[in-house]
Amino acid sequence: MRKKGLLMVMILLVLGVLATTSFSANVTYDHRALVIDGKRRVLISGSIHYPRSTPEMWPDLIQKSKDGGLDFDFEGRKDLVRFVKAVAEAGLYVHLRIGPYVCAEWNYGGFPLWLHFIPGIVLRSDNEPFKAEMKRFTAKIVDLMKQEKLYASQGGPIILSQIENEYGNIESGYGAAAKPYIKWSAAMAISLDTGVPWVMCQQANAPDPIINTCNGFYCDQFTPNSNNKPKMWTENWTGWFLSFGGAVPYRPAQDLAFAVARFFQRGGTLQNYYMYHGGTNFGRTTGGPFISTSYDYDAPLDEYGLVNQPKWGHLKDLHKVIKQVEGALVATDPAISSLGSNLEAAVYRTGSECVAFLANVGTNSAATVTFNGNSYNLPAWSVSILPDCKNVVYNTAKINSMAMIPSFTRQSLIADVDESLSLGSAWSWIKEPVGITKDDAFTKPGLLEQINTTADQSDYLWYSLSVDVKGDEPYLDESKTDLHVESLGHALHAFINGKLAGSGKGNSGNSKVSLEIPVTFGSGKNTIDLLSLTVGLQNYGAFFDTRGAGITGPVKLRSAKSGTSVDLSSLQWTYQVGLKGEELNLPSKDSSLWSQSTLPKKQPLTWYKTSFDAPSGSSPVAIDFTGMGKGEAWVNGQSIGRYWPTYFAPNSGCKENCDYRGPYSSSKCYKNCGKPSQQLYHVPRSWLKPSGNILVLFEEIGGDPMQISFATREVESLCSHISESHPPPVDMWNSDSKSKSHSRAPVLSLECPSPNQVISSVKFASFGTPHGSCGRFNHGKCSSTKALSIVEKACVGSKSCKIGVSINTFGDPCVGVTKSLAVEASCT
């Protein structure tokens, strides 16, 4: 029988990944672990939200997850059954996290907005209308899985299910209605008789037999609410999400590995990465508000589905070691002892097996410790794993895996236009009318909250008012009149007599908009048209579903000279939900309205359309929206999401090298300061035809589509930096006798990422005391003169190469100094 692995999923849900079996499996648990067919298991999993990738990407994502050493866990593009079956075919387990609330930076937390309009409903509370809908949804998903025989009890891959999600974090906000709701949720889930255990994450009071689990950057100190339940970590945050207007967060691989090793050191047996592949927020699926279209999350598999090195490889090595000692980890509880200040040993001993974890949780200095009569050097904020209680096979701070520098190769979007013709002739365009143009517009007194008005059928809501100017109004000033608008968010554009007068936007910390702009009115009828827009609905917090958006006032005109003002908020406003172009379905349907006259540039409210050929090759594709302002883009009728390249990250707060030592937080490590939060937008290859593809844009604030270009995701360089003090490769422990493994030298390994590539050049090689990071290596005071020629001979012309990091290979350029080998190479 194939060995099962494990991975996690979201249905707007959220699953895990699992293995296919030809017979029913009995899944239970005890205080140490999940028990599958009578055997305790250590499980390592990773979340993949399948709607954030395409079905064509799923097999490769699943295989790379399996290759990376995962057992299960996927989060539930929308064919859930197809996805779970694809996971099963790969021999992995699934953890089906049903929710139905999922958070996940998904629009409205994964709930459908129509729930909001059910009379008397209070979401996530002891409320009968909500409980009826939650039970109906949960039962539907469970029945769907049962019909396809996908639970382990039926011979399928699903070994765990989850009900609710992180409710304990915000439970106090719901007062007395919270605890009865949790008890009801648990009882409802158990009554569905899935034949597998249920979990609740971040729910310390989860009723038996529900397993309460931990979410966070670290969970080594977590303890379940019963000695009969195993220690499980359902969300280990591999990075953090990106917001429009923010810098790009990332989490160092050393710290992530440290957190995982600490969890298993202190008795954990199921650990899930959130995310293992983040993907893309296609369409209008982002939550937040202000969550970017990219949901890369600095995950081990990047937004495009490629391995994120060295994180993917460093974790793969860790998973190998953990799996090698699985039997000892689940057989007993660890014996934990102190080795000094901030120094700790944990030993799992059973029969002839002995496994040790040695940890230095100090944040400043390495330490030398004595354990079992031997001396070990422990870098700060690291864990060493000794599978035989003697030899160090892995240290979380010492990365053996190579790094890769990604690059994006640009090419013009329009490659075949006759140079004798205007480039604008490759584009057609339609002007979106300002203000009210649709038949379903309506008039109401006062200002309406946006979400209740649009039901989230569109990002856009027009607020329109006619102002009759006689010339003697005290609040109007010939020299300067200001229009003041207060909005709950998330952004707005103000038009006076059809012309854009000003715009405002909120941010991820405060979505409210306060706009004050100078305006000029003529005598007679004047129009104020305010276009309010959302950028994803709230997805987190107590009563998040009640957070409003749109212009709720006041809206005032004020004379800058006299200070006299008039409040327009209570007047008769005319409303239009959505755009005329949306009503005409311009992203998907042809229209005689498209014009090929002189292309308007830097004009607000403009639809653009062009055709293009797919970039050659098989590399992942993105569109670089440099030159555009804000809007949404569609390729062959499929929305690739909102684009906003004019929303820049702050100029400060980034570090060239973020110190992995010390506790990580979402604001610790940033890159991309002073640049657009997101400039490149993923276009799945499976959405493209070889030629005749159609790109449609709706541009809100003005841009130049001629500046748009394609970018294909490539690898610029391979890098590695290995010292004499690194452990040998984990695979050596597998292949060699354990008694000899400790004498092996460290090895520097490089491998081109694509099957048809070979290493074509060595950009840098130094053995001695090189310093710097990948792409910025420099020679130190000590350097072997033979390093470059040795590395070139071993690597150039080969798909991969391995070089021993030893004076036996390079000679000794500086006696008595611990040396290292740093290499940067290119593939073609």
C-alpha positions in Angstrom: 0.0 0.0 0.0 1.2 3.5 -0.8 2.4 5.5 2.1 -0.1 8.3 2.8 0.8 11.9 3.0 -1.1 14.9 4.2 -2.0 18.4 2.9 -5.1 21.1 3.9 -8.3 22.6 1.8 -10.9 25.7 1.8 -14.4 25.6 0.6 -14.5 28.5 1.6 -14.3 25.7 3.3 -10.7 24.7 4.0 -9.3 21.2 3.5 -6.2 19.2 4.2 -4.5 16.7 1.9 -4.7 13.0 2.2 -4.2 9.5 0.8 -6.5 7.3 -1.2 -7.2 3.9 0.2 -9.1 1.0 -1.2 -10.7 0.2 2.2 -12.2 2.0 5.1 -9.9 3.5 7.7 -10.6 4.0 11.3 -9.5 7.4 12.5 -9.5 8.2 16.2 -7.1 10.0 18.6 -5.5 9.8 22.0 -3.4 12.3 24.0 -0.4 11.8 21.7 -1.7 11.8 18.1 -4.3 11.0 15.6 -4.6 7.3 15.4 -5.2 5.9 11.9 -6.1 2.2 11.7 -4.6 1.7 15.1 -1.3 3.5 14.4 -0.4 6.9 15.9 0.7 9.3 13.2 2.9 12.4 12.9 1.2 14.6 10.2 2.7 17.6 8.4 0.3 19.4 6.2 -0.1 22.6 4.2 -3.1 24.8 3.3 -3.9 25.4 -0.4 -7.0 27.4 -1.2 -8.1 25.8 -4.4 -10.2 28.8 -5.6 -7.0 30.8 -5.5 -5.5 28.6 -8.3 -6.9 26.9 -11.3 -7.8 23.2 -11.8 -5.0 22.9 -14.3 -2.6 24.0 -11.6 -3.9 21.6 -8.9 -1.9 18.4 -9.9 1.4 20.2 -10.0 0.7 22.0 -6.7 -0.3 18.7 -5.0 2.8 16.9 -6.3 5.1 19.7 -5.2 3.4 19.6 -1.8 4.0 15.9 -1.6 7.6 16.2 -2.8 8.0 18.8 -0.1 7.2 16.2 2.5 3.6 17.1 3.4 1.1 14.5 4.5 -2.1 16.6 4.1 -4.3 19.7 4.2 -6.0 21.8 1.5 -8.4 24.6 1.9 -11.8 24.3 0.4 -11.5 27.1 -8.4 -14.7 25.7 -7.1 -15.1 22.0 -7.9 -14.4 20.7 -4.4 -15.0 17.1 -5.2 -12.6 17.2 -8.1 -10.0 18.8 -5.9 -10.3 16.3 -3.1 -10.1 13.4 -5.6 -7.0 14.9 -7.1 -5.4 15.0 -3.7 -6.4 11.4 -3.0 -4.8 10.3 -6.3 -1.5 11.8 -5.1 -1.7 9.6 -2.0 -2.3 12.3 0.5 -4.8 12.9 3.4 -7.3 15.7 3.6 -8.4 17.9 6.5 -11.7 19.4 5.4 -12.1 22.7 7.2 -15.8 23.4 6.6 -16.2 26.5 8.7 -18.5 27.8 7.1 -16.8 31.0 8.3 -13.3 30.8 7.0 -11.7 34.3 7.4 -8.8 33.7 5.0 -8.8 37.3 3.9 -11.7 36.3 1.7 -14.6 38.6 0.8 -17.0 38.6 3.8 -15.1 35.8 5.5 -16.4 33.3 3.0 -20.0 33.8 3.8 -22.5 34.6 1.0 -23.8 38.2 1.4 -27.4 37.1 1.1 -27.2 35.8 4.7 -27.0 39.4 5.8 -30.5 40.0 4.4 -32.3 37.2 6.3 -34.7 38.8 8.8 -33.5 38.6 12.3 -30.2 36.9 11.5 -27.1 37.4 13.7 -24.1 35.6 12.2 -21.9 33.3 14.3 -24.2 33.5 17.3 -26.8 31.5 19.2 -29.4 32.7 16.6 -31.9 30.4 15.1 -31.9 31.9 11.5 -28.2 31.6 11.4 -27.9 28.2 12.9 -30.5 26.9 10.4 -28.4 28.2 7.5 -25.1 26.9 9.0 -26.5 23.5 9.6 -27.9 23.4 6.0 -24.6 24.3 4.5 -22.5 22.0 6.7 -24.8 19.1 6.1 -24.7 19.7 2.4 -20.9 19.6 2.3 -20.8 16.5 4.4 -23.4 14.8 2.3 -21.5 15.7 -0.9 -18.4 14.1 0.5 -20.3 11.0 1.7 -21.9 10.6 -1.7 -18.5 10.4 -3.3 -17.2 8.2 -0.5 -14.4 10.6 0.4 -14.3 10.2 4.2 -11.7 7.8 5.6 -14.4 5.8 7.1 -15.6 5.1 3.5 -12.2 4.4 2.1 -11.6 8.1 1.2 -8.9 10.6 2.1 -10.6 12.9 4.6 -9.3 12.1 8.0 -10.3 15.3 9.8 -13.1 18.0 9.7 -13.3 21.4 11.2 -16.3 23.3 12.4 -16.1 27.1 13.0 -12.8 29.0 12.8 -10.9 31.1 15.3 -14.1 31.9 17.1 -12.3 32.0 20.5 -10.4 35.1 19.4 -13.5 37.2 19.2 -15.9 35.2 21.4 -16.2 37.8 24.1 -17.7 40.2 21.6 -20.8 38.0 21.3 -21.5 38.0 25.1 -23.9 35.4 26.5 -24.8 34.1 23.0 -21.3 32.7 22.4 -21.0 29.6 24.6 -24.4 28.2 23.6 -23.4 28.7 19.9 -20.2 26.8 20.4 -21.9 23.9 22.1 -24.5 23.8 19.4 -21.9 23.9 16.7 -20.0 21.0 18.2 -23.2 18.9 18.7 -24.4 19.7 15.2 -21.1 18.6 13.6 -20.9 15.4 15.6 -24.4 14.5 14.6 -23.5 14.4 10.9 -21.6 11.1 11.6 -18.6 11.6 9.4 -16.7 8.8 11.0 -13.6 11.0 11.5 -12.7 13.5 14.4 -13.7 17.1 14.3 -11.6 20.1 15.4 -12.1 23.7 16.4 -9.1 26.0 16.1 -8.4 28.7 18.7 -11.3 27.4 20.8 -10.1 26.7 24.3 -13.6 25.6 25.5 -14.3 23.2 22.6 -16.6 20.6 24.0 -15.6 17.0 24.0 -15.0 15.1 21.7 -14.0 18.1 19.6 -10.2 18.6 19.5 -9.2 22.2 20.2 -6.2 23.3 18.2 -3.7 26.2 17.9 -3.2 28.9 15.2 -0.3 31.3 15.2 3.3 32.0 14.4 4.4 29.7 17.3 2.4 26.9 19.0 5.1 25.1 21.0 3.6 26.3 24.3 0.0 25.3 23.4 -1.8 22.7 25.5 -5.1 21.1 24.5 -8.0 21.4 26.9 -7.9 17.7 27.8 -5.2 15.2 28.5 -7.1 12.9 26.1 -6.5 15.2 23.1 -3.4 15.5 20.9 -1.4 18.7 20.5 -2.3 20.0 17.0 -1.4 23.2 15.1 -3.9 24.0 12.4 -2.4 27.2 11.1 1.3 27.9 11.1 1.5 31.3 9.3 4.3 31.0 6.8 4.3 34.7 6.1 1.5 37.3 6.0 -0.9 38.8 3.5 -0.3 41.9 1.4 -2.5 44.9 1.5 -2.8 47.6 -1.2 -0.8 50.5 0.2 1.5 48.2 2.2 5.0 46.8 1.8 5.4 43.1 1.1 5.7 41.0 4.3 7.9 37.9 4.5 9.0 35.4 7.1 12.6 34.0 7.1 12.9 30.3 6.5 15.1 29.8 9.6 12.4 31.2 11.9 9.6 29.1 10.2 11.7 26.0 10.6 12.5 26.9 14.2 8.8 27.2 15.0 8.0 23.8 13.5 10.9 22.0 15.2 10.0 23.6 18.6 6.4 22.3 18.1 7.5 18.7 17.6 10.2 19.1 20.3 7.5 19.8 22.8 5.0 17.1 22.0 3.2 18.3 18.9 2.1 15.7 16.3 0.0 17.5 13.6 1.3 20.7 12.1 -0.3 22.6 9.1 1.3 25.5 7.1 -1.0 28.4 6.4 -0.3 28.9 3.6 1.7 26.2 1.7 0.5 27.8 -1.6 -1.3 31.1 -1.3 -2.2 31.8 -4.9 -4.2 34.7 -6.4 -7.4 36.5 -5.4 -9.1 36.3 -8.8 -12.2 38.4 -9.5 -13.6 40.3 -6.5 -12.8 37.6 -3.9 -10.5 39.6 -1.7 -11.5 40.5 1.8 -9.9 42.9 4.2 -10.7 45.4 2.9 -7.7 46.4 0.8 -6.3 42.9 0.5 -4.2 42.8 -2.6 -4.9 40.5 -5.6 -1.7 38.6 -4.9 -2.1 36.1 -2.0 1.5 34.9 -2.3 1.9 34.9 1.6 5.6 34.1 1.2 4.5 30.5 1.2 6.8 27.5 0.2 5.1 27.4 -3.2 4.8 31.0 -4.6 1.8 32.6 -6.1 2.6 31.1 -9.5 3.0 27.6 -8.1 6.8 27.5 -8.2 9.0 26.5 -5.3 10.0 29.4 -3.1 13.6 28.6 -2.3 15.3 28.2 0.1 12.1 28.0 2.2 10.6 25.0 0.4 13.8 23.0 0.5 14.7 23.9 4.1 11.3 22.7 5.2 11.5 19.6 3.0 14.7 18.6 4.9 13.0 19.2 8.2 10.0 17.0 7.2 12.3 14.2 6.2 14.0 14.2 9.6 10.6 14.4 11.5 9.2 11.5 9.4 12.4 9.4 10.1 11.8 9.6 13.8 8.0 9.4 13.7 7.8 6.1 15.7 9.7 7.6 18.6 7.8 10.9 18.6 4.4 9.2 19.0 5.4 6.4 21.3 5.9 8.6 24.4 5.9 12.1 25.8 9.1 14.1 25.6 11.4 14.3 28.6 12.3 18.0 28.8 15.3 19.4 30.7 17.2 22.6 30.9 20.7 22.9 29.6 21.2 26.5 30.8 19.6 29.9 30.3 17.4 29.8 27.2 18.8 26.3 26.5 16.6 23.2 26.4 16.7 19.5 25.6 13.8 17.2 24.8 14.3 13.5 24.5 12.0 10.9 23.1 13.2 7.4 24.2 11.5 4.2 23.5 13.1 0.8 23.4 16.3 1.1 21.4 15.3 4.4 19.9 16.4 7.8 21.2 15.7 11.1 19.5 16.8 14.4 20.9 15.9 18.1 20.1 18.4 20.7 21.4 17.1 24.3 21.4 18.6 27.7 22.0 15.7 30.1 22.3 18.0 33.0 23.0 18.0 35.8 20.4 21.5 37.0 20.5 24.3 34.5 20.8 25.2 31.0 19.9 25.8 28.6 22.8 27.9 25.5 23.4 26.1 22.8 25.4 27.0 19.4 26.7 24.5 16.7 26.1 25.0 12.9 26.7 28.7 13.7 27.2 29.1 15.4 23.8 29.5 19.1 23.0 27.2 20.8 20.6 27.1 24.4 19.2 23.7 25.8 19.0 23.2 29.1 17.0 20.8 31.6 18.6 17.1 30.9 17.9 17.7 27.4 16.6 16.9 23.8 17.2 19.2 20.9 16.4 17.7 17.5 15.8 19.6 14.3 16.7 17.8 11.2 15.4 20.1 8.9 17.5 20.6 11.3 20.4 24.2 11.7 19.1 24.5 13.1 15.6 23.1 16.5 14.5 21.3 15.8 11.2 19.4 19.2 11.0 19.7 22.6 12.5 16.9 25.1 11.8 19.4 28.1 11.4 21.7 26.3 8.9 20.1 26.1 5.5 21.4 23.4 3.1 18.9 24.2 0.4 19.8 26.5 -2.4 18.2 29.9 -2.9 16.7 31.2 -6.2 16.6 34.8 -7.3 13.4 35.2 -9.4 13.1 37.6 -12.2 10.4 38.8 -14.6 11.2 39.1 -18.3 9.1 41.8 -19.9 7.7 41.9 -23.5 5.3 44.3 -25.1 1.6 43.4 -24.9 1.2 44.2 -28.5 4.0 42.6 -30.4 2.7 42.5 -34.0 1.5 46.0 -34.6 2.7 47.5 -37.9 5.1 50.3 -36.9 3.7 52.5 -39.6 0.4 52.6 -37.8 -0.4 54.3 -34.5 0.1 52.0 -31.6 -3.2 53.2 -30.3 -4.9 51.3 -33.2 -4.2 48.1 -31.3 -6.6 49.2 -28.6 -10.3 50.0 -28.7 -12.1 51.9 -26.0 -15.5 52.9 -24.5 -16.1 55.8 -22.2 -18.0 54.8 -19.0 -20.6 57.5 -18.5 -20.5 59.7 -15.4 -23.5 59.5 -13.1 -26.9 58.0 -13.7 -27.5 56.1 -16.9 -29.1 52.8 -16.0 -32.9 52.1 -16.0 -32.8 50.6 -12.5 -31.6 53.8 -10.9 -33.7 55.1 -8.0 -34.1 58.1 -5.8 -34.1 58.2 -2.0 -33.9 60.9 0.6 -30.6 60.9 2.5 -27.4 58.9 2.1 -27.6 55.1 1.8 -25.0 52.7 3.2 -23.4 51.0 0.3 -23.3 47.2 1.1 -27.0 47.1 2.0 -27.7 49.0 -1.3 -25.5 47.0 -3.7 -25.6 43.6 -2.0 -22.0 43.4 -3.2 -23.2 42.9 -6.8 -20.6 45.5 -7.8 -17.7 47.4 -6.3 -19.4 50.6 -7.4 -22.3 52.8 -6.3 -23.2 56.2 -7.8 -24.6 58.9 -5.5 -25.9 61.7 -7.7 -27.4 65.1 -6.8 -28.5 68.1 -8.8 -27.8 71.5 -7.4 -29.5 74.6 -8.8 -27.3 77.6 -8.4 -29.0 81.1 -8.4 -25.8 83.0 -7.6 -26.7 84.4 -4.1 -26.0 81.2 -2.1 -23.9 82.1 1.0 -22.1 78.8 0.9 -20.8 79.3 -2.6 -17.8 81.5 -3.2 -16.6 82.6 -6.5 -13.0 82.4 -5.3 -13.1 79.1 -3.5 -15.9 76.6 -2.5 -15.0 73.3 -0.9 -16.9 70.0 -1.3 -16.6 68.0 1.9 -17.5 64.3 1.8 -17.3 61.7 4.6 -17.4 58.1 3.7 -17.0 54.7 5.5 -14.9 53.7 2.6 -13.2 52.3 0.8 -12.5 54.9 -1.9 -14.4 57.5 -3.9 -14.2 59.7 -6.9 -16.0 63.1 -7.0 -17.3 64.5 -10.3 -18.6 68.0 -10.7 -20.6 68.5 -13.9 -19.1 65.4 -15.4 -15.5 66.3 -14.7 -13.3 64.5 -12.1 -12.7 67.0 -9.3 -10.9 64.8 -6.8 -10.5 61.3 -5.3 -9.9 59.8 -1.9 -9.0 56.4 -0.5 -8.7 54.6 2.8 -6.2 52.0 3.8 -6.0 48.6 5.5 -5.8 50.2 8.9 -8.6 52.7 8.4 -11.0 52.3 5.5 -12.8 55.6 6.0 -12.4 58.4 3.5 -12.5 62.2 4.3 -12.4 64.2 1.1 -12.3 68.0 0.8 -11.7 69.4 -2.6 -12.2 72.8 -4.2 -15.1 72.9 -6.7 -16.6 75.5 -9.1 -20.3 75.7 -10.0 -21.9 77.6 -12.8 -25.3 79.3 -12.6 -28.3 77.1 -13.1 -28.2 73.3 -12.9 -25.1 71.6 -11.6 -24.5 67.9 -10.9 -22.5 66.3 -8.1 -21.8 62.7 -8.9 -19.9 60.7 -6.3 -18.7 57.2 -7.2 -18.1 55.2 -4.1 -16.3 51.9 -4.3 -15.4 48.9 -2.2 -12.1 47.0 -2.2 -13.2 43.7 -0.7 -15.5 43.4 2.3 -14.5 42.9 5.9 -13.6 39.3 6.8 -12.6 39.3 10.5 -13.7 40.4 13.9 -16.9 40.2 16.0 -19.9 41.3 14.0 -17.6 41.9 11.0 -20.7 41.5 8.8 -22.2 44.7 10.1 -19.2 46.9 9.1 -20.6 49.3 6.5 -19.1 51.1 3.5 -20.1 54.0 1.3 -20.9 57.6 1.7 -22.9 58.1 5.0 -22.1 61.7 5.3 -22.0 64.4 5.9 -21.7 65.8 2.4 -21.3 69.6 2.6 -20.6 72.6 0.5 -18.6 75.3 2.3 -17.5 78.8 1.4 -13.8 79.1 2.1 -14.2 82.9 2.5 -17.1 83.2 4.8 -17.1 79.7 6.4 -20.8 79.3 5.7 -21.8 75.8 4.8 -24.8 73.7 3.7 -25.4 70.1 4.5 -26.6 68.2 1.4 -26.9 64.8 3.2 -30.6 64.7 3.7 -31.6 65.8 0.2 -33.0 63.6 -2.5 -30.1 61.6 -3.9 -30.3 59.4 -7.0 -28.5 56.0 -6.8 -27.2 53.6 -9.4 -25.7 50.2 -8.5 -22.8 49.3 -10.7 -21.5 50.6 -14.0 -23.1 50.8 -17.4 -20.2 48.7 -18.8 -21.0 46.0 -16.2 -24.6 46.0 -17.3 -23.5 45.6 -20.9 -21.1 42.8 -19.8 -18.2 44.4 -21.6 -15.6 42.1 -20.1 -17.2 39.0 -21.8 -19.5 40.2 -24.7 -18.7 41.9 -27.9 -20.3 45.3 -28.5 -20.6 47.8 -31.3 -19.8 50.6 -28.9 -16.1 49.8 -28.9 -14.3 52.7 -30.6 -10.9 52.6 -32.5 -10.5 56.4 -32.8 -7.7 58.1 -31.1 -6.9 56.3 -27.8 -7.8 58.4 -24.7 -5.0 58.3 -22.1 -5.0 59.4 -18.5 -8.8 59.7 -18.6 -11.0 58.4 -15.8 -13.8 55.9 -16.3 -12.5 54.3 -19.5 -12.9 50.7 -20.7 -10.0 49.4 -22.9 -9.8 46.3 -25.0 -7.1 44.6 -27.1 -6.2 41.2 -28.5 -2.8 39.5 -27.9 -0.9 36.3 -28.4 0.2 34.3 -25.4 3.9 34.7 -24.5 6.0 31.8 -25.8 7.3 29.1 -23.5 5.7 27.5 -20.4 6.9 30.0 -17.7 4.1 31.5 -15.6 2.7 34.7 -17.0 1.9 38.1 -15.3 0.8 41.5 -16.6 2.7 44.5 -15.5 0.2 47.3 -15.0 2.8 50.1 -14.9 1.1 53.2 -16.4 -2.4 52.4 -15.2 -4.2 53.8 -12.2 -6.8 51.5 -10.6 -9.4 49.1 -11.9 -10.1 45.5 -12.8 -8.8 43.4 -15.7 -10.3 40.4 -17.6 -8.5 37.9 -19.8 -10.8 36.0 -22.1 -13.7 36.9 -19.9 -12.0 35.7 -16.7 -11.3 38.4 -14.1 -7.6 38.3 -13.0 -8.6 40.7 -10.1 -8.4 44.3 -9.1 -5.2 46.2 -10.1 -3.9 49.2 -8.3 -0.2 50.0 -9.2 -0.6 53.6 -8.1 -1.0 52.6 -4.4 2.6 52.7 -3.1 4.1 51.1 0.0 5.6 53.5 2.6 9.2 54.6 1.9 10.5 53.3 5.2 10.2 50.1 7.3 12.0 47.6 5.0 15.2 45.8 5.8 17.6 44.3 3.3 18.2 41.4 5.6 15.7 40.7 8.3 17.2 39.0 11.3 15.4 35.6 11.8 16.4 35.6 15.5 13.7 36.5 17.9 9.9 36.2 17.8 8.3 36.9 14.4 5.3 39.2 13.9 3.5 40.3 10.8 5.2 43.7 10.9 8.8 42.4 11.5 10.1 41.8 8.0 9.1 43.9 4.9 10.5 44.4 1.4 9.4 46.6 -1.6 9.2 49.9 0.3 8.5 53.0 -1.8 7.2 50.9 -4.7 3.7 49.8 -5.8 2.3 47.3 -3.4 1.5 45.1 -6.4 2.7 45.8 -9.9 2.5 42.3 -11.5 -0.8 40.4 -11.8 -0.9 36.6 -12.4 -2.6 35.3 -15.6 -2.9 31.5 -15.4 -1.5 29.8 -18.5 -4.6 27.7 -18.7 -6.7 30.8 -19.4 -4.6 31.6 -22.5 -4.9 30.5 -26.1 -1.9 30.6 -28.4 -3.3 33.6 -30.2 -6.5 35.7 -30.3 -6.7 36.3 -26.5 -8.8 39.3 -25.4 -7.8 41.7 -22.6 -10.4 44.1 -21.2 -9.6 46.7 -18.6 -11.8 49.1 -16.6 -9.7 52.1 -15.6 -11.2 54.3 -12.8 -8.8 57.2 -12.4 -6.8 57.3 -15.7 -3.9 55.5 -17.2 -2.0 54.7 -20.4 -2.6 51.1 -21.6 0.2 51.4 -24.1 2.6 51.0 -21.2 1.2 47.6 -20.1 3.5 44.7 -20.7 3.7 40.9 -20.2 6.2 39.5 -17.7 7.1 35.8 -17.6 8.4 34.4 -14.3 12.0 33.2 -14.7 14.9 32.3 -12.4 17.8 34.7 -12.6 20.3 32.9 -10.4 20.8 29.9 -8.1 22.7 30.6 -4.9 24.0 28.7 -1.9 26.2 29.4 1.1 27.3 26.4 3.1 29.8 26.4 6.0 32.0 23.6 7.3 29.8 23.6 10.4 26.6 22.8 8.5 25.2 19.3 9.0 25.6 17.0 6.0 22.6 16.6 3.7 19.6 14.9 5.4 19.6 12.3 2.7 23.0 11.0 3.9 21.4 10.0 7.1 19.0 7.9 5.1 21.5 6.2 2.8 24.5 5.7 5.1 24.8 3.8 8.3 24.0 6.0 11.2 27.4 5.3 12.9 29.2 6.9 9.9 26.9 9.8 9.2 28.5 12.2 11.5 31.8 12.0 9.7 30.4 13.2 6.4 31.2 16.7 5.2 28.6 19.3 4.3 27.6 19.6 0.7 26.6 22.5 -1.5 24.0 21.5 -4.0 22.6 23.4 -7.0 19.9 22.3 -9.5 18.3 24.1 -12.4 14.5 24.4 -11.8 13.3 23.4 -15.3 13.9 20.0 -16.8 15.5 21.3 -20.0 18.0 23.7 -18.4 21.6 23.3 -17.5 24.0 25.4 -15.4 25.5 27.7 -18.0 27.8 29.9 -15.9 29.1 30.5 -12.4 28.8 34.2 -11.5 30.5 33.9 -8.1 32.4 31.3 -6.2 34.4 31.7 -3.0 35.7 29.2 -0.4 37.0 30.9 2.7 35.2 33.7 4.5 32.8 35.1 1.9 29.9 37.3 3.0 26.7 38.8 1.8 23.5 37.4 0.5 22.3 35.7 -2.6 23.0 38.1 -5.5 25.3 40.2 -3.4 28.1 37.8 -2.4 31.6 39.2 -1.8 35.0 37.7 -1.1 36.2 37.8 2.5 39.8 38.3 3.7 40.4 34.6 3.1 39.6 33.0 -0.2 40.8 29.9 -2.1 42.2 30.7 -5.5 40.9 27.4 -6.9 37.2 27.9 -5.9 35.9 29.3 -9.2 37.6 26.7 -11.4 36.5 23.8 -9.1 32.9 24.9 -9.1 32.8 25.5 -12.8 34.2 22.1 -13.6 31.7 20.4 -11.3 28.6 22.4 -12.4 28.8 24.0 -15.8 26.9 22.0 -18.4 25.1 19.9 -15.9 21.5 20.2 -14.7 22.7 19.8 -11.1 25.9 19.5 -9.1 27.1 18.7 -5.6 30.3 20.0 -4.1 31.8 18.9 -0.8 32.5 21.9 1.5 35.8 20.8 2.8 39.5 21.7 2.7 39.9 18.3 1.0 38.1 19.9 -2.0 39.5 23.4 -2.0 42.6 23.3 0.1 43.0 25.4 3.3 43.3 29.2 2.5 43.2 30.1 6.2 44.2 27.6 8.8 42.2 27.6 12.0 39.2 29.5 10.6 35.8 28.0 10.0 35.3 28.4 6.3 32.3 28.4 4.0 31.5 28.1 0.3 29.3 30.7 -1.5 28.2 30.2 -5.1 25.9 32.0 -7.5 25.2 30.4 -10.9 22.9 30.8 -13.9 20.8 28.3 -15.9 19.9 28.3 -19.5 
